[in-house]
Amino acid sequence: MMEHIIKSLVDKELTLPIIVLGLAREARLWHKQVLEHRRNLHNKK
């Protein structure tokens, strides 16, 4: 799904900023999950 959207936008100028912002948001969410997981592991000990 995501790849199809990206391919259809390839010829537009906004594609790169949109992809970068999307990746940044994903990375932030992933980072938050990792920190929360570590905190949970630490609290269980």
MDTraj code that builds the backbone (N, CA, C; nanometers):
import mdtraj as md
import numpy as np

residues = "MET MET GLU HIS ILE ILE LYS SER LEU VAL ASP LYS GLU LEU THR LEU PRO ILE ILE VAL LEU GLY LEU ALA ARG GLU ALA ARG LEU TRP HIS LYS GLN VAL LEU GLU HIS ARG ARG ASN LEU HIS ASN LYS LYS".split()
xyz = np.array([
    [0.0833, -0.1200, 0.0000],
    [0.0000, 0.0000, 0.0000],
    [0.0876, 0.1262, 0.0000],
    [0.1762, 0.1365, 0.0975],
    [0.2622, 0.2544, 0.1090],
    [0.3504, 0.2696, -0.0152],
    [0.4048, 0.1589, -0.0645],
    [0.4921, 0.1656, -0.1823],
    [0.4158, 0.2176, -0.3032],
    [0.2911, 0.1749, -0.3172],
    [0.2087, 0.2201, -0.4297],
    [0.1886, 0.3711, -0.4233],
    [0.1605, 0.4224, -0.3038],
    [0.1412, 0.5660, -0.2848],
    [0.2690, 0.6416, -0.3203],
    [0.3814, 0.5905, -0.2717],
    [0.5103, 0.6561, -0.2988],
    [0.5390, 0.6573, -0.4491],
    [0.5163, 0.5442, -0.5168],
    [0.5436, 0.5362, -0.6603],
    [0.4552, 0.6326, -0.7391],
    [0.3312, 0.6494, -0.6964],
    [0.2412, 0.7388, -0.7687],
    [0.2765, 0.8859, -0.7450],
    [0.3533, 0.9134, -0.6397],
    [0.3907, 1.0516, -0.6085],
    [0.5315, 1.0890, -0.6553],
    [0.6019, 0.9906, -0.7124],
    [0.7432, 1.0112, -0.7462],
    [0.7681, 1.1376, -0.8270],
    [0.6762, 1.1734, -0.9162],
    [0.7010, 1.2895, -1.0012],
    [0.6620, 1.4217, -0.9363],
    [0.6155, 1.4189, -0.8140],
    [0.5769, 1.5436, -0.7465],
    [0.6882, 1.5905, -0.6525],
    [0.6977, 1.7208, -0.6346],
    [0.8056, 1.7785, -0.5539],
    [0.7913, 1.7499, -0.4046],
    [0.6677, 1.7316, -0.3590],
    [0.6455, 1.7140, -0.2155],
    [0.6775, 1.5735, -0.1659],
    [0.7059, 1.4820, -0.2579],
    [0.7255, 1.3427, -0.2193],
    [0.8331, 1.3257, -0.1131],
    [0.9496, 1.3825, -0.1364],
    [1.0613, 1.3619, -0.0434],
    [1.0312, 1.4140, 0.0970],
    [0.9843, 1.5390, 0.1121],
    [0.9504, 1.5868, 0.2470],
    [0.8455, 1.4998, 0.3161],
    [0.7461, 1.4547, 0.2401],
    [0.6413, 1.3709, 0.2993],
    [0.7007, 1.2407, 0.3502],
    [0.7854, 1.1786, 0.2685],
    [0.8477, 1.0509, 0.3089],
    [0.9368, 1.0727, 0.4307],
    [1.0161, 1.1790, 0.4282],
    [1.1067, 1.2078, 0.5395],
    [1.0281, 1.2312, 0.6681],
    [0.9208, 1.3107, 0.6603],
    [0.8385, 1.3373, 0.7783],
    [0.7744, 1.2086, 0.8284],
    [0.7273, 1.1255, 0.7365],
    [0.6667, 0.9984, 0.7748],
    [0.7668, 0.9086, 0.8450],
    [0.8877, 0.8995, 0.7913],
    [0.9910, 0.8159, 0.8527],
    [1.0307, 0.8699, 0.9892],
    [1.0396, 1.0026, 1.0002],
    [1.0758, 1.0633, 1.1277],
    [0.9705, 1.0319, 1.2336],
    [0.8432, 1.0383, 1.1935],
    [0.7346, 1.0091, 1.2873],
    [0.7392, 0.8628, 1.3297],
    [0.7614, 0.7738, 1.2337],
    [0.7725, 0.6308, 1.2646],
    [0.8886, 0.6050, 1.3602],
    [1.0022, 0.6691, 1.3326],
    [1.1207, 0.6490, 1.4169],
    [1.0948, 0.6957, 1.5594],
    [1.0237, 0.8091, 1.5723],
    [0.9940, 0.8616, 1.7046],
    [0.9021, 0.7663, 1.7810],
    [0.7998, 0.7144, 1.7135],
    [0.7084, 0.6194, 1.7770],
    [0.7838, 0.4929, 1.8180],
    [0.8707, 0.4436, 1.7279],
    [0.9468, 0.3220, 1.7559],
    [1.0389, 0.3448, 1.8758],
    [1.1034, 0.4600, 1.8790],
    [1.1941, 0.4935, 1.9880],
    [1.1184, 0.4984, 2.1210],
    [0.9988, 0.5566, 2.1181],
    [0.9171, 0.5655, 2.2396],
    [0.8794, 0.4253, 2.2881],
    [0.8456, 0.3363, 2.1948],
    [0.8102, 0.1988, 2.2313],
    [0.9289, 0.1261, 2.2927],
    [1.0464, 0.1464, 2.2346],
    [1.1670, 0.0816, 2.2872],
    [1.1962, 0.1294, 2.4288],
    [1.1880, 0.2598, 2.4507],
    [1.2129, 0.3144, 2.5845],
    [1.1114, 0.2602, 2.6848],
    [0.9850, 0.2524, 2.6436],
    [0.8812, 0.2021, 2.7317],
    [0.9060, 0.0549, 2.7644],
    [0.9464, -0.0218, 2.6653],
    [0.9763, -0.1637, 2.6855],
    [1.0909, -0.1812, 2.7853],
    [1.1961, -0.1010, 2.7687],
    [1.3097, -0.1078, 2.8616],
    [1.2664, -0.0722, 3.0033],
    [1.1822, 0.0314, 3.0151],
    [1.1342, 0.0749, 3.1457],
    [1.0534, -0.0375, 3.2112],
    [0.9693, -0.1041, 3.1329],
    [0.8895, -0.2150, 3.1843],
    [0.9786, -0.3301, 3.2321],
    [1.0817, -0.3620, 3.1541],
    [1.1751, -0.4684, 3.1930],
    [1.2451, -0.4312, 3.3240],
    [1.2854, -0.3054, 3.3332],
    [1.3562, -0.2568, 3.4507],
    [1.2658, -0.2616, 3.5739],
    [1.1404, -0.2273, 3.5581],
    [1.0466, -0.2247, 3.6706],
    [1.0131, -0.3646, 3.7220],
    [1.0216, -0.4641, 3.6346],
    [0.9855, -0.6005, 3.6745],
    [1.0894, -0.6639, 3.7656],
    [1.2127, -0.6154, 3.7583],
    [1.3208, -0.6756, 3.8373],
    [1.3044, -0.6459, 3.9851],
])
top = md.Topology()
chain = top.add_chain()
for i, resn in enumerate(residues, 1):
    res = top.add_residue(resn, chain, resSeq=i)
    for name in ("N", "CA", "C"):
        top.add_atom(name, md.element.get_by_symbol(name[0]), res)
traj = md.Trajectory(xyz[None], top)
